[in-house]
Amino acid sequence: MLAEIMRQITYSKFLHLRVFLIRRSTRNLLRGSQTRLPSTSCLSTEAAPASEQHEEFDDTNNQASAQYDGLYPGHIKTSLFQKSLLALGSGIACLLNPARDDMICTLGETTGLPALRYMHKKMQADPVGRQILEDRPVLNTQTLDVDYLGRLPDGTFGKAYWNFLSANGFSPDARRPVNFVDDAELMYVMLRYRQCHDLVHTLLGMPPNMLGEVAVKWFEAIQTGLPLCVTAALFGPIRLGPKHREKYINIYLPWAIRSGYNSKFLMNVYFENNWEQDLEELRRELNVEPAPVPLIMTGKNTMTK
């Protein structure tokens, strides 16, 4: 009981720190704003209800995103010490609840600088990668006609992506914006990686369950070097059951590692130009090896063909 209370207190402090940083950024950087947001103590040990904490964060973040005039909309400047606290807190939160995508995003942004520089360098060295950095395409329902994807012929990459979204109730709008990367170019690299994650699932033929996510994270870890991907790839298998762990070790781990090394660097793929292309043809072009034993997700269970 005492351990649970301490865990809640620690998590509450972390949430207060996030709100404090967003509010401080809003107060200091909004031009001409006369509104001062009430301060929030980062040292408070009172745990507000989770719904209030999340609403407070969302409201404040929306204000900052709408009016901020800095490196990019929504940017929250943080010191190395603050980034370390955010990385530690979000890392613990991810272990306690891997479904918290806000914590996953915070961990990725506060620990990913060297990997983002590496990814940016590889994109700059490739003509398609340079074009992506110049055009800065964004994947959401304002730029992508999802209904158009659903009308494409079976077997095309776009139709396979639509099948993935519709089967799992996903939307291209679900990916969170970037806040804690202190470079506008690298911010876009992180955003592009984040928005292409479901496209990687589609190419690899992996469902978004624990086994599929771990396999995809191994692939992404090898391709990008992002600490978030490496951590998820190493510790994610702990949550697998005995049956899935055996399949993971014998089938999907060797395949994911092999595919990550052999495939083309997917950050240099202008996916928006490939919707109508045959999926198998695209895989051959990118040297993406299909899973040796495809996974089928049925409800909460995972089956192999």
N, C-alpha and C positions, 0 to 999 in steps of 0.2 A: 504494500500500500504506500509506504514512504517513497519507494523508488518511483512509483507511478506519479505521485505528487511532484517529485523533483523533476521528472521528465516533462510534465505539463508546465512547470515554472520555467524551465530552460527554453522550451518551445515558445512560450509566451514572450520571453525576452527577445528571442530571435525575430518574431513577428513584429514586435514593437520597434526593433532596430530597422527593419525594412521600411516601416511607415515613417519613422523619424528621418531616414535618409531621403525619402521621396518628398516629405514636407519641407525639409531644409533646402533641397534643391529647388523646389517650387518657390519658396520665399526669396531665395537669393538671386534667382535667375530670371524670373518673370519680369518683363519690361513694363514699367508703369503700373504694376499691380499694387493696390493699396490694401488688399485683403491679407491679413495675417492669420495663418492657420494656428489653432491652439497647439502648443507644444506637447509632445508625447515623451515621457521619460523612458529611456532605454533600460533603466535599472529597476523598473517596477516589477514586483513579483506577483501582482494580481493578474490572473489569467482571465481575460475577457472571453465571452462566448465565442466559439470559432466563427459563427455566422457574422457576428459584429466585426471581428478582426478582418475577415475576408472582404466584407462590404466596405470597411474603412480603407483598406488597401486599394480596392478597385476604384472607389470614388476619387481618392487622392491621385492615383496613377492616371486616371482619365483626365484630370485637370492638368497634370504635368505634361501629358502627351499632347493635349490640345494647344497649349500656350507656350511651351518651352522653346526658347530660341538659343540653342547651344550647338554641340557637335551634330546632333540629329534629334528629331522629335522623340521625346521620351527618355533621352539620355540622363542618367543620374551619375554624376561624378563622385567617385569614392577614392579614398586613400588606400594604400597597400594594406594598412591595418584593418580598415573597414572591409576590404575585399576578403581578407583572411577570416574575419568573423563571419561574414556572409557565407563563405565557402564551407567553413566548419559547421555552421548551423544548418545550412541547406543539405550538406552531406549526411548529417544525422537524421534530418527529416526524411530524406530519400530512403534511408535504411528502414525507418519506422513505417513509412508509407510510400512505396514506389509509385503510387498512382498520382502523387502530388506533382503535376507538371510544372507548377510555378517554382517549386523547390529544385526540380531537375534543371529548369532553365537558368535559375540563379547559380547553381553549381557549375553549369557549363560555361557561363559567361565570366565568372570570377576566377576560373582556373585555366581557361583555354587560350591565353594570349600567345604563348609560343606556338601552339598548334595552329592557331588562326593565321599567324605570320607564315608558317610553312604552307598552309593551304593557299593563301593569297599569292605566295611566290610561285607555286605550281600553276595557278590559274593565269598569272601574268606571263608565264613561259609558254602558254598554249594559245593559239589563235582564237579558238572557240572560248576558252576561259577568259581571255582579254575582252572578247565581245560581250560576254555575260557581265563582267565587271563594268563595262561601259554602259550597257543597256539597263542593267539592274532590274531584270524582270522579277515580278512578284507573283506568287501563286496564291490567289484567293478568288472568291466568287465574283469580284468586280473585274478581274482580268481574265478569268477562265469560265467559259460556258460549260457548266457541268452537264447540262442536258444534252449538249452537242456530243460530249464524250459517250453518253449513254446510247446515242444513236449510231455510233460507229460500229462497223462489222465486228463480229466475234473474232478473237485472235489478234486484234490490234492492240498496241500498247495503251492507247487511250481508253479503249473499252475495258481492258484488264484493270486499269487504274480506277475507272468508274465502278467496276465490280467490287474492287477492294473497299472503296469508300462506302458504297451502298450496303454491302454485306455487313460492315462493322459499324454503320451509323456515324461515319466520320465526315468531316467537312474540311475543305482547304482553309477555311477561316479559323480553324481551331488553333493554329500555331501562334504562340505568343510573340509579341514584339521584343526586340532586344533593348536592354536598359543599361547594363553595367560594363559594356565594352567601350573603352575610351579612345576609339578611333573609328571614324565614319566608314572607311573602307573595310576595316575588319568587322564592323557591325554588320555590313551587308553580307560578308562571307558567312558569318554565323547565322544570319537570317536565311540565306540560301540553303545552307546545310539543313537547317531546321525544317524548312518548307519542302525539301526534297526527300525527307525521311520516308514518307509513305510511298514515294516513287521507288525507293530502294527496296522496300517490302514487296512492291509489285514485281520488280525485275527479278528478285530472288525467289519469289513465290512463297514468302513466309507470312503466316498469319500474325496478328498482333497479340498473341498470347505470350506466356513467359518463355517457352522454348523458342518460339519464333523471334521474339525480341532479343534474346541472348545471342542467337545466331546472327541477327542483323547487327547487333552491337559489336561483335567480333569483326565482322566485315568492315564496319565504319571505323573501328579503332585502328585497324591496319591501314585503312585508306587515309584517315585524317590525323591520327595521333591525338585526338581530343581526350584529355583526362577523364571526362565524363563517360565517354564510350569505353575506355579501358577499365574504369571502375565497374561499370555495369557488366562488362563482359567477364570480369574476374569474379565478382560477387553475386551476380544474378543467378548462376547455377545452384547456389545454396538453397534457393527457394523451389527447386525442381524436386518432384517426387522420384522415388527409386526407378520406376519404369522409364520416365522421361530422362532422368539423368543418364541411364544406360544408353539410350538413343543419342543423347547429346554427345557423350564421350566417344561413342563408336562411329557415329554417322555425321552429325551436324557440326561439331567442332572442327574436325579435319577439313570438311568441305568449306566452312565459312572462312577459315584461315587461308586455305588454298585459293578460294575465289577472291578474297581481299587483295592478295598479292598479285594474282594473274589478271584481274579485270582492269580495264581502263579507269583512270581517276575520274570518278563520276561527277565531281564538282566541275569538270570541264565538258559536261554534256548539256547541250541546250535542249532540255526535255520538251520544251514547248513546241519544238519543230518536229517531234517524233510521234505525235498522237496517232496519226493515221498509219504508222509503220507497223508491219507485222512484228509481234512480240518476240518470236523466236529469231527472226532476222536481226532485230535490234540487239538481242542477247549475243548473237554471234559477232556482230560488229564491235560490241563492247567487251567481248571475251568473258562474258558473265556465264559461269557454269550453273545450270539449273540444279536445284537440290536433287541428290541421288534418290531420295525417298521423299516425295512431296508431302507436306503436312496439310491436313484438312481440319479446320476448326468447326466443331459442331457444338454450339452453346458454350459451356465452360470446359468441354473436353477437347482433346487434341487426338486426331487419328492419323495414321499413315496409310497411304494408298497401297 
